[in-house]
Amino acid sequence: MPIDLKRYQVLKSKVDDLQRDADRAEGALTQLMERLKTEHDCDTLEQAEKKVAKLKKALAAAEQQYESDLEEFETDWEHVLKENER
């Protein structure tokens, strides 16, 4: 069954649009991967995910240490802090 010229042109136009979208997406991915390498020294998404997990763990530890230090500070300086509240 032969395809008529009008249908061919419609299909070709759709294919061309999809190819442009794919090319744009590939270019965006390339830019993002370059940025990931430059800014975070990661070559793959897996490396970036591991780095994020490690940073989250470090952040949680730092927050816990901060809370502990703050509690110790408030206990040690409670008498001074209460005097200044007046």
VMD Tcl script that builds the backbone (N, CA, C; Angstrom):
set m [mol new atoms 258]
animate dup $m
set s [atomselect $m all]
$s set {name element resname resid chain x y z} {
  {N N MET 1 A 0.849 -1.170 0.000}
  {CA C MET 1 A 0.000 0.000 0.000}
  {C C MET 1 A 0.898 1.237 0.000}
  {N N PRO 2 A 0.872 2.016 -1.043}
  {CA C PRO 2 A 1.722 3.205 -1.137}
  {C C PRO 2 A 1.220 4.301 -0.196}
  {N N ILE 3 A 2.161 5.080 0.302}
  {CA C ILE 3 A 1.836 6.194 1.181}
  {C C ILE 3 A 1.724 7.451 0.326}
  {N N ASP 4 A 0.698 8.244 0.594}
  {CA C ASP 4 A 0.555 9.450 -0.227}
  {C C ASP 4 A 1.511 10.533 0.277}
  {N N LEU 5 A 1.770 11.503 -0.569}
  {CA C LEU 5 A 2.756 12.544 -0.304}
  {C C LEU 5 A 2.391 13.368 0.927}
  {N N LYS 6 A 1.119 13.694 1.100}
  {CA C LYS 6 A 0.693 14.507 2.241}
  {C C LYS 6 A 0.964 13.765 3.554}
  {N N ARG 7 A 0.601 12.507 3.617}
  {CA C ARG 7 A 0.836 11.710 4.828}
  {C C ARG 7 A 2.343 11.591 5.091}
  {N N TYR 8 A 3.112 11.397 4.040}
  {CA C TYR 8 A 4.566 11.320 4.178}
  {C C TYR 8 A 5.120 12.604 4.796}
  {N N GLN 9 A 4.660 13.758 4.310}
  {CA C GLN 9 A 5.145 15.045 4.811}
  {C C GLN 9 A 4.770 15.245 6.282}
  {N N VAL 10 A 3.560 14.831 6.656}
  {CA C VAL 10 A 3.131 14.944 8.052}
  {C C VAL 10 A 4.018 14.073 8.940}
  {N N LEU 11 A 4.230 12.843 8.507}
  {CA C LEU 11 A 5.063 11.938 9.286}
  {C C LEU 11 A 6.505 12.423 9.366}
  {N N LYS 12 A 7.014 12.919 8.244}
  {CA C LYS 12 A 8.384 13.434 8.238}
  {C C LYS 12 A 8.515 14.629 9.173}
  {N N SER 13 A 7.518 15.494 9.184}
  {CA C SER 13 A 7.533 16.650 10.077}
  {C C SER 13 A 7.546 16.204 11.544}
  {N N LYS 14 A 6.740 15.202 11.871}
  {CA C LYS 14 A 6.707 14.686 13.240}
  {C C LYS 14 A 8.053 14.068 13.627}
  {N N VAL 15 A 8.620 13.316 12.714}
  {CA C VAL 15 A 9.922 12.704 12.976}
  {C C VAL 15 A 10.979 13.783 13.179}
  {N N ASP 16 A 10.961 14.813 12.350}
  {CA C ASP 16 A 11.926 15.912 12.486}
  {C C ASP 16 A 11.760 16.614 13.833}
  {N N ASP 17 A 10.516 16.854 14.255}
  {CA C ASP 17 A 10.259 17.482 15.560}
  {C C ASP 17 A 10.790 16.617 16.697}
  {N N LEU 18 A 10.520 15.335 16.615}
  {CA C LEU 18 A 11.001 14.418 17.653}
  {C C LEU 18 A 12.521 14.347 17.686}
  {N N GLN 19 A 13.144 14.391 16.515}
  {CA C GLN 19 A 14.607 14.367 16.467}
  {C C GLN 19 A 15.186 15.635 17.100}
  {N N ARG 20 A 14.570 16.789 16.825}
  {CA C ARG 20 A 15.028 18.041 17.439}
  {C C ARG 20 A 14.885 17.969 18.956}
  {N N ASP 21 A 13.745 17.448 19.428}
  {CA C ASP 21 A 13.547 17.302 20.876}
  {C C ASP 21 A 14.604 16.382 21.481}
  {N N ALA 22 A 14.885 15.289 20.803}
  {CA C ALA 22 A 15.894 14.345 21.294}
  {C C ALA 22 A 17.278 14.996 21.310}
  {N N ASP 23 A 17.596 15.757 20.275}
  {CA C ASP 23 A 18.888 16.447 20.215}
  {C C ASP 23 A 19.011 17.469 21.347}
  {N N ARG 24 A 17.936 18.215 21.605}
  {CA C ARG 24 A 17.933 19.192 22.707}
  {C C ARG 24 A 18.132 18.484 24.045}
  {N N ALA 25 A 17.413 17.392 24.240}
  {CA C ALA 25 A 17.530 16.642 25.493}
  {C C ALA 25 A 18.945 16.101 25.669}
  {N N GLU 26 A 19.519 15.600 24.601}
  {CA C GLU 26 A 20.883 15.074 24.675}
  {C C GLU 26 A 21.871 16.193 24.996}
  {N N GLY 27 A 21.676 17.360 24.396}
  {CA C GLY 27 A 22.542 18.504 24.690}
  {C C GLY 27 A 22.415 18.953 26.136}
  {N N ALA 28 A 21.187 18.974 26.641}
  {CA C ALA 28 A 20.964 19.359 28.035}
  {C C ALA 28 A 21.623 18.355 28.976}
  {N N LEU 29 A 21.492 17.070 28.662}
  {CA C LEU 29 A 22.120 16.037 29.481}
  {C C LEU 29 A 23.640 16.201 29.476}
  {N N THR 30 A 24.201 16.455 28.322}
  {CA C THR 30 A 25.647 16.653 28.219}
  {C C THR 30 A 26.093 17.830 29.082}
  {N N GLN 31 A 25.362 18.931 29.015}
  {CA C GLN 31 A 25.700 20.103 29.819}
  {C C GLN 31 A 25.602 19.795 31.311}
  {N N LEU 32 A 24.547 19.101 31.702}
  {CA C LEU 32 A 24.382 18.764 33.114}
  {C C LEU 32 A 25.479 17.831 33.612}
  {N N MET 33 A 25.859 16.880 32.786}
  {CA C MET 33 A 26.929 15.965 33.187}
  {C C MET 33 A 28.268 16.708 33.293}
  {N N GLU 34 A 28.510 17.666 32.403}
  {CA C GLU 34 A 29.730 18.471 32.480}
  {C C GLU 34 A 29.720 19.308 33.759}
  {N N ARG 35 A 28.565 19.858 34.075}
  {CA C ARG 35 A 28.435 20.667 35.297}
  {C C ARG 35 A 28.631 19.794 36.540}
  {N N LEU 36 A 28.078 18.596 36.511}
  {CA C LEU 36 A 28.252 17.653 37.616}
  {C C LEU 36 A 29.731 17.357 37.834}
  {N N LYS 37 A 30.465 17.179 36.743}
  {CA C LYS 37 A 31.899 16.904 36.821}
  {C C LYS 37 A 32.651 18.130 37.334}
  {N N THR 38 A 32.357 19.283 36.773}
  {CA C THR 38 A 33.079 20.504 37.123}
  {C C THR 38 A 32.811 20.940 38.560}
  {N N GLU 39 A 31.547 20.963 38.935}
  {CA C GLU 39 A 31.186 21.504 40.244}
  {C C GLU 39 A 31.286 20.495 41.381}
  {N N HIS 40 A 31.134 19.216 41.058}
  {CA C HIS 40 A 31.070 18.223 42.132}
  {C C HIS 40 A 32.018 17.041 41.942}
  {N N ASP 41 A 32.820 17.071 40.903}
  {CA C ASP 41 A 33.810 16.032 40.609}
  {C C ASP 41 A 33.184 14.634 40.551}
  {N N CYS 42 A 32.029 14.539 39.894}
  {CA C CYS 42 A 31.358 13.249 39.710}
  {C C CYS 42 A 31.219 12.977 38.214}
  {N N ASP 43 A 31.574 11.756 37.831}
  {CA C ASP 43 A 31.483 11.372 36.421}
  {C C ASP 43 A 30.155 10.702 36.072}
  {N N THR 44 A 29.481 10.171 37.089}
  {CA C THR 44 A 28.233 9.447 36.841}
  {C C THR 44 A 27.182 9.874 37.860}
  {N N LEU 45 A 25.933 9.547 37.545}
  {CA C LEU 45 A 24.856 9.828 38.491}
  {C C LEU 45 A 25.021 8.992 39.753}
  {N N GLU 46 A 25.527 7.780 39.601}
  {CA C GLU 46 A 25.750 6.919 40.762}
  {C C GLU 46 A 26.746 7.562 41.725}
  {N N GLN 47 A 27.825 8.125 41.185}
  {CA C GLN 47 A 28.799 8.814 42.036}
  {C C GLN 47 A 28.138 10.001 42.741}
  {N N ALA 48 A 27.317 10.740 42.019}
  {CA C ALA 48 A 26.645 11.895 42.605}
  {C C ALA 48 A 25.691 11.455 43.715}
  {N N GLU 49 A 24.961 10.372 43.493}
  {CA C GLU 49 A 24.037 9.866 44.517}
  {C C GLU 49 A 24.793 9.433 45.768}
  {N N LYS 50 A 25.941 8.778 45.592}
  {CA C LYS 50 A 26.756 8.373 46.739}
  {C C LYS 50 A 27.272 9.597 47.494}
  {N N LYS 51 A 27.664 10.609 46.730}
  {CA C LYS 51 A 28.177 11.827 47.358}
  {C C LYS 51 A 27.069 12.535 48.136}
  {N N VAL 52 A 25.875 12.567 47.578}
  {CA C VAL 52 A 24.740 13.178 48.272}
  {C C VAL 52 A 24.448 12.423 49.561}
  {N N ALA 53 A 24.448 11.093 49.499}
  {CA C ALA 53 A 24.189 10.288 50.703}
  {C C ALA 53 A 25.249 10.560 51.770}
  {N N LYS 54 A 26.505 10.656 51.349}
  {CA C LYS 54 A 27.592 10.924 52.282}
  {C C LYS 54 A 27.440 12.314 52.907}
  {N N LEU 55 A 27.075 13.303 52.082}
  {CA C LEU 55 A 26.880 14.656 52.595}
  {C C LEU 55 A 25.695 14.736 53.554}
  {N N LYS 56 A 24.621 14.001 53.249}
  {CA C LYS 56 A 23.467 13.973 54.146}
  {C C LYS 56 A 23.842 13.376 55.497}
  {N N LYS 57 A 24.649 12.316 55.452}
  {CA C LYS 57 A 25.092 11.675 56.687}
  {C C LYS 57 A 25.961 12.645 57.499}
  {N N ALA 58 A 26.850 13.348 56.822}
  {CA C ALA 58 A 27.712 14.320 57.497}
  {C C ALA 58 A 26.886 15.463 58.077}
  {N N LEU 59 A 25.878 15.898 57.343}
  {CA C LEU 59 A 25.007 16.959 57.828}
  {C C LEU 59 A 24.256 16.524 59.081}
  {N N ALA 60 A 23.729 15.316 59.061}
  {CA C ALA 60 A 23.009 14.795 60.227}
  {C C ALA 60 A 23.935 14.725 61.438}
  {N N ALA 61 A 25.162 14.283 61.234}
  {CA C ALA 61 A 26.124 14.206 62.328}
  {C C ALA 61 A 26.462 15.601 62.849}
  {N N ALA 62 A 26.622 16.555 61.943}
  {CA C ALA 62 A 26.930 17.926 62.342}
  {C C ALA 62 A 25.765 18.539 63.117}
  {N N GLU 63 A 24.547 18.277 62.673}
  {CA C GLU 63 A 23.378 18.789 63.385}
  {C C GLU 63 A 23.290 18.186 64.785}
  {N N GLN 64 A 23.564 16.895 64.888}
  {CA C GLN 64 A 23.529 16.228 66.188}
  {C C GLN 64 A 24.605 16.807 67.113}
  {N N GLN 65 A 25.791 17.037 66.564}
  {CA C GLN 65 A 26.875 17.622 67.356}
  {C C GLN 65 A 26.511 19.033 67.799}
  {N N TYR 66 A 25.904 19.806 66.913}
  {CA C TYR 66 A 25.480 21.162 67.250}
  {C C TYR 66 A 24.481 21.142 68.403}
  {N N GLU 67 A 23.490 20.258 68.311}
  {CA C GLU 67 A 22.481 20.159 69.373}
  {C C GLU 67 A 23.131 19.792 70.702}
  {N N SER 68 A 24.063 18.864 70.658}
  {CA C SER 68 A 24.770 18.442 71.866}
  {C C SER 68 A 25.590 19.600 72.444}
  {N N ASP 69 A 26.318 20.290 71.589}
  {CA C ASP 69 A 27.130 21.422 72.040}
  {C C ASP 69 A 26.262 22.551 72.584}
  {N N LEU 70 A 25.135 22.808 71.937}
  {CA C LEU 70 A 24.228 23.856 72.402}
  {C C LEU 70 A 23.666 23.515 73.778}
  {N N GLU 71 A 23.276 22.262 73.940}
  {CA C GLU 71 A 22.744 21.830 75.230}
  {C C GLU 71 A 23.803 21.978 76.326}
  {N N GLU 72 A 25.029 21.586 76.015}
  {CA C GLU 72 A 26.127 21.721 76.982}
  {C C GLU 72 A 26.384 23.186 77.306}
  {N N PHE 73 A 26.379 24.031 76.301}
  {CA C PHE 73 A 26.586 25.464 76.498}
  {C C PHE 73 A 25.500 26.047 77.393}
  {N N GLU 74 A 24.251 25.717 77.085}
  {CA C GLU 74 A 23.146 26.250 77.876}
  {C C GLU 74 A 23.212 25.771 79.317}
  {N N THR 75 A 23.644 24.537 79.526}
  {CA C THR 75 A 23.789 24.015 80.890}
  {C C THR 75 A 24.917 24.744 81.619}
  {N N ASP 76 A 26.057 24.895 80.951}
  {CA C ASP 76 A 27.218 25.536 81.573}
  {C C ASP 76 A 26.984 27.026 81.853}
  {N N TRP 77 A 26.222 27.683 81.011}
  {CA C TRP 77 A 26.035 29.131 81.126}
  {C C TRP 77 A 24.606 29.518 81.524}
  {N N GLU 78 A 23.881 28.586 82.065}
  {CA C GLU 78 A 22.482 28.817 82.425}
  {C C GLU 78 A 22.340 30.014 83.361}
  {N N HIS 79 A 23.215 30.116 84.337}
  {CA C HIS 79 A 23.123 31.216 85.309}
  {C C HIS 79 A 23.310 32.581 84.643}
  {N N VAL 80 A 24.181 32.671 83.689}
  {CA C VAL 80 A 24.420 33.937 82.985}
  {C C VAL 80 A 23.259 34.236 82.033}
  {N N LEU 81 A 22.794 33.241 81.350}
  {CA C LEU 81 A 21.698 33.435 80.390}
  {C C LEU 81 A 20.427 33.872 81.104}
  {N N LYS 82 A 20.156 33.317 82.290}
  {CA C LYS 82 A 18.952 33.694 83.030}
  {C C LYS 82 A 19.055 35.114 83.551}
  {N N GLU 83 A 20.246 35.556 83.928}
  {CA C GLU 83 A 20.427 36.934 84.392}
  {C C GLU 83 A 20.137 37.934 83.275}
  {N N ASN 84 A 20.518 37.596 82.065}
  {CA C ASN 84 A 20.327 38.516 80.935}
  {C C ASN 84 A 18.905 38.516 80.409}
  {N N GLU 85 A 18.071 37.566 80.833}
  {CA C GLU 85 A 16.680 37.541 80.377}
  {C C GLU 85 A 15.869 38.623 81.066}
  {N N ARG 86 A 16.326 39.100 82.192}
  {CA C ARG 86 A 15.568 40.087 82.978}
  {C C ARG 86 A 15.656 41.430 82.381}
}
mol reanalyze $m
mol bondsrecalc $m
mol representation Tube
mol addrep $m
